[in-house]
Amino acid sequence: MRILITGGAGCLGSNLTERYLEAGHSVCILDNFATGQRGSLPEEHPQMTIVEGTVYDRALVDRVFADFAPTHVIHSAAAYKDPDNWIEDTRTNVEGTIHVAEASRRAGVKRFVNFHTALGYGRPDTLPIPVSAPARPFTSYGISKQAGENYLAISGLPYVSLRLANVTGPRLAIGPIPTFYTRLKAGKACFCSKTVRDFIDMDDFFSIMDLVMEEGAPTGVFNVSTGTGHAIKEIFDIVVDHLGITLSEPVPEVEPGADDVPAVVLDPSETIRTFGWQPQYTFAQTIRRMLEWYDRHGVTAIYSHLKAPVPAR
């Protein structure tokens, strides 16, 4: 395969890049390195091409398609690091997606895989959230990502959009796990948001990617999750245990911020039924594998698409 990965220097993109290069495929990475790290990618590889730039740059996207001629596209690029920068979110997540989709259509790509946020569901009526639940995003990130997915749905491409739980694996730089690990190791105070999320191991994510990238595989929108939710406090407790720390007082727990959702747990049953896929790792195994990776490699950066909740006084 000749695989174009937009946002290929992010956590998911860089892990997929390694995996596809090891399998003998050619990979082109298009990334503006706003949140992705150049150091997350191999220094050089004869079958890897790196192009620095944004998917919002239509001329650049067209040039990448002309030069690399991808047969498969993984659209992982996303703007999320500033919740108040609506323009940047719209340019990258909406217009950028359109640019990549239209170029893919003209190039006749065989598979187009889009990564979507679970926050596209907004505040759900039921848990776990079925893939048929209405999309009601209310943040700039969620709204813009949902719009991008909506355009894909009318593109005519052989596309799959994966609505992802928190994929946990090498180079994870967003969310509570790297935050707790970094702050606790430095002796800094933490607080836990009273929220529930689902987490899935990188190897389980790889296994569903193998299935959706197959030519002729089913198309459409699918949840990728274990289907089980866990409180953020559970992660904190595992990190404390992993680091062997004794706390002088209980960690404060705060109400979710105005732009947050109390519980997001995706129902993967349709994905399991359609692809015969099944997650293999438990929640505790997933978190501890992540912490062991941080022990070996450290945390390179931490980002969030949420505004920080205000700790209780």
Long-range contacts (C-beta under 8 A, 24 or more apart in sequence): 1-25, 1-26, 1-71, 1-72, 1-213, 2-26, 2-28, 2-68, 2-69, 2-70, 2-71, 2-72, 3-27, 3-28, 3-70, 3-71, 3-72, 3-73, 3-74, 4-28, 4-30, 4-64, 4-65, 4-68, 4-70, 4-72, 4-73, 4-74, 5-29, 5-30, 5-73, 5-74, 5-76, 6-30, 6-31, 6-55, 6-73, 6-74, 6-75, 6-76, 6-77, 6-96, 6-100, 7-31, 7-36, 7-75, 7-76, 7-77, 7-78, 8-36, 8-41, 8-50, 8-74, 8-76, 9-33, 9-36, 9-37, 9-38, 9-40, 9-41, 10-35, 10-36, 10-40, 10-76, 11-40, 11-167, 11-169, 11-170, 11-171, 11-172, 11-173, 11-174, 12-76, 12-115, 12-167, 12-205, 13-74, 13-76, 14-40, 14-41, 14-170, 14-171, 15-169, 15-170, 15-171, 15-202, 15-206, 16-74, 16-76, 16-206, 16-209, 17-41, 17-42, 17-48, 18-42, 19-206, 21-45, 21-47, 21-48, 26-68, 28-64, 28-68, 28-70, 30-55, 30-60, 30-61, 30-64, 30-77, 31-77, 32-77, 34-79, 34-81, 35-80, 35-81, 35-173, 35-301, 35-303, 37-171, 37-173, 37-300, 37-301, 39-300, 40-171, 40-300, 54-91, 54-92, 54-96, 55-92, 55-96, 55-97, 55-99, 55-100, 56-91, 56-92, 56-95, 56-96, 56-99, 57-99, 58-99, 61-96, 61-99, 61-100, 61-103, 62-99, 62-103, 64-103, 65-103, 65-104, 65-106, 65-107, 69-107, 70-104, 70-107, 70-109, 71-109, 71-110, 72-109, 72-110, 72-111, 72-112, 72-113, 72-213, 73-100, 73-104, 73-109, 73-111, 73-112, 73-113, 74-113, 74-115, 75-100, 75-101, 75-112, 75-113, 75-114, 75-115, 76-115, 78-115, 78-117, 78-141, 78-145, 79-141, 79-144, 80-141, 80-303, 80-305, 81-303, 81-304, 81-305, 83-139, 83-140, 83-141, 83-259, 83-305, 83-306, 83-307, 84-140, 85-140, 86-140, 86-144, 89-140, 89-141, 89-143, 89-144, 90-140, 90-144, 90-147, 92-144, 93-141, 93-144, 93-145, 93-147, 93-148, 94-144, 94-147, 94-148, 94-151, 96-148, 97-147, 97-148, 97-149, 97-151, 97-152, 98-148, 98-151, 101-151, 101-152, 101-155, 101-157, 101-159, 102-155, 104-155, 104-157, 105-155, 105-156, 105-157, 109-157, 109-158, 110-158, 110-215, 111-158, 111-159, 111-160, 111-212, 111-213, 111-214, 111-215, 111-217, 112-152, 112-155, 112-157, 112-158, 112-159, 112-160, 113-159, 113-160, 113-161, 113-162, 113-209, 113-212, 113-213, 114-148, 114-149, 114-152, 114-159, 114-160, 114-161, 114-162, 115-161, 115-162, 115-164, 116-145, 116-146, 116-148, 116-149, 116-161, 116-162, 116-163, 116-164, 116-221, 117-141, 117-142, 117-145, 117-163, 117-164, 117-305, 118-163, 118-164, 118-165, 118-223, 118-225, 118-264, 118-266, 119-145, 119-261, 119-264, 119-305, 120-145, 120-146, 120-149, 120-163, 121-163, 121-264, 122-261, 123-261, 123-262, 124-261, 124-263, 124-264, 127-229, 127-263, 127-265, 128-198, 128-225, 128-227, 128-229, 128-265, 128-266, 128-267, 128-268, 129-223, 129-264, 129-265, 129-266, 129-267, 130-223, 130-267, 130-269, 130-270, 131-163, 131-221, 131-222, 131-223, 131-266, 131-267, 131-270, 131-271, 132-270, 138-259, 139-259, 139-305, 139-306, 141-305, 149-221, 153-221, 158-219, 159-219, 159-220, 160-212, 160-217, 160-218, 160-219, 160-220, 160-221, 160-222, 161-220, 161-221, 161-222, 162-208, 162-212, 162-222, 162-223, 162-224, 163-221, 163-222, 163-223, 163-224, 163-266, 164-200, 164-205, 164-224, 164-225, 165-197, 165-198, 165-199, 165-200, 165-223, 165-224, 165-225, 165-226, 165-265, 165-266, 166-197, 166-198, 166-199, 166-200, 167-199, 167-200, 167-201, 167-202, 167-205, 167-224, 168-199, 168-200, 168-201, 168-202, 168-286, 168-287, 168-289, 168-290, 169-201, 169-202, 169-203, 169-205, 169-289, 169-290, 169-293, 170-202, 170-293, 170-297, 171-297, 171-300, 172-290, 173-299, 173-300, 173-301, 173-302, 173-303, 174-302, 174-303, 174-304, 174-305, 175-304, 176-232, 176-235, 176-236, 177-235, 177-239, 177-287, 177-290, 177-291, 178-294, 178-299, 178-302, 179-302, 180-235, 180-236, 180-239, 181-239, 181-243, 181-291, 181-294, 181-299, 182-299, 182-302, 184-239, 184-240, 184-243, 184-245, 185-243, 190-236, 190-251, 191-251, 191-252, 191-253, 191-254, 191-309, 191-311, 192-231, 192-232, 192-233, 192-236, 192-251, 192-252, 192-253, 192-254, 193-232, 193-253, 193-254, 193-255, 193-256, 193-257, 193-260, 193-309, 194-231, 194-232, 194-233, 194-253, 194-254, 194-255, 194-256, 194-262, 195-231, 195-232, 195-256, 195-260, 195-261, 195-262, 195-263, 195-264, 196-229, 196-230, 196-231, 196-232, 196-262, 196-263, 196-264, 196-265, 197-229, 197-230, 197-232, 197-263, 197-264, 197-265, 198-225, 198-226, 198-227, 198-228, 198-229, 198-230, 198-264, 198-265, 198-266, 199-226, 199-230, 199-235, 199-283, 199-286, 199-287, 200-224, 200-225, 200-226, 200-279, 200-281, 200-286, 201-279, 201-280, 201-281, 201-285, 201-286, 201-289, 203-280, 203-281, 204-279, 204-280, 204-281, 207-277, 207-280, 208-271, 208-275, 208-277, 211-275, 211-276, 211-277, 212-275, 217-275, 218-274, 218-275, 222-268, 222-270, 222-271, 222-274, 222-275, 223-266, 223-267, 223-268, 223-270, 223-271, 224-266, 224-268, 224-271, 225-265, 225-266, 225-267, 225-268, 225-279, 226-268, 226-279, 226-283, 227-265, 227-266, 227-267, 227-268, 227-269, 228-265, 228-283, 229-263, 229-264, 229-265, 230-283, 234-283, 235-287, 238-284, 238-287, 238-288, 238-291, 239-287, 239-291, 242-288, 242-291, 252-311, 252-312, 254-309, 254-310, 254-311, 254-312, 255-309, 255-312, 256-309, 257-306, 257-307, 257-308, 257-309, 257-310, 258-307, 259-306, 259-307, 260-306, 260-309
